Amino acid sequence: MTLSMEIKAIKTGLDYQAALREIEGLMDAQLETPEGDSLDVMTALVEAFEARHYPIDEPDPSTMIKDRIL
């Protein structure tokens, strides 16, 4: 498999979507290969972008208990 995307910082929503498509194409990559390394790097970049732009707050304990009961 040849890598179709140059690895670069994810700065916009378009970059984010392109990175997700690239990751989808690399999902079957073997460990310790250039494709596997690209998958690791792209995944780290996407995780960093999501943490910055789509943060998920920790729920308070009472909300967690209520959600488990219901």
N, C-alpha and C positions, 0 to 999 in steps of 0.2 A: 504494500500500500504506500502510495506517495502522500506526503503531507500537503494539503491544499491551502492551508492557512498559515501565514507567518504569525508566530506567537508575538503578541504585543499587549500592552495594557488595555483593559476594558474601560472605556471612558463614556460611552453613550449606550443607549438602549439598542441601537443597531449593532454595535460591537458585541453586546451581551447576547443578542439573538444569533449572531454569527458564531460566537463561541459555543453556544448550546448546540448548534448544528454540527460543529466540528467535534464536540464531545460525543454526540450521538453516533457519528461515523467512526469514532475510535473505541467504542464500548467493547468490542471484541479483541482489542489489542492485548498482546502477550506482555507479561512483565519483562523487564530488562531488555526491551527493544526500543528503538527510537519512537515508535508509535505509542508504546506504553508510557514512555517518559513524557511525550507530548500530552497524553491523557492526564497524567498527574499534574503537569503544569497548568493546563487549561482548566482543570477542576479547581485548583487552588485559586486561580484568577477569578473564576466565576463565584466561588465561595466568598472571596474578599469583596467583590462587587455587590453581591447580595447582602452581606453583612452591613455594608455602608449605606446602600440605597433601600433595602427592604428589611430593616431590623425587626426581630421578633422579641418583644418584651417577655420577660419571665412572668408567668401568672402568680398572683398572690396565693398563699396556701388555701385560703377559704374557697377561692374560685376553683382550684384544683380538686378539692374535696367535693364540691357541688357537682362538678363535671363528671367525676367518677360515680357518684351516686345516681345521677340521672342517666 
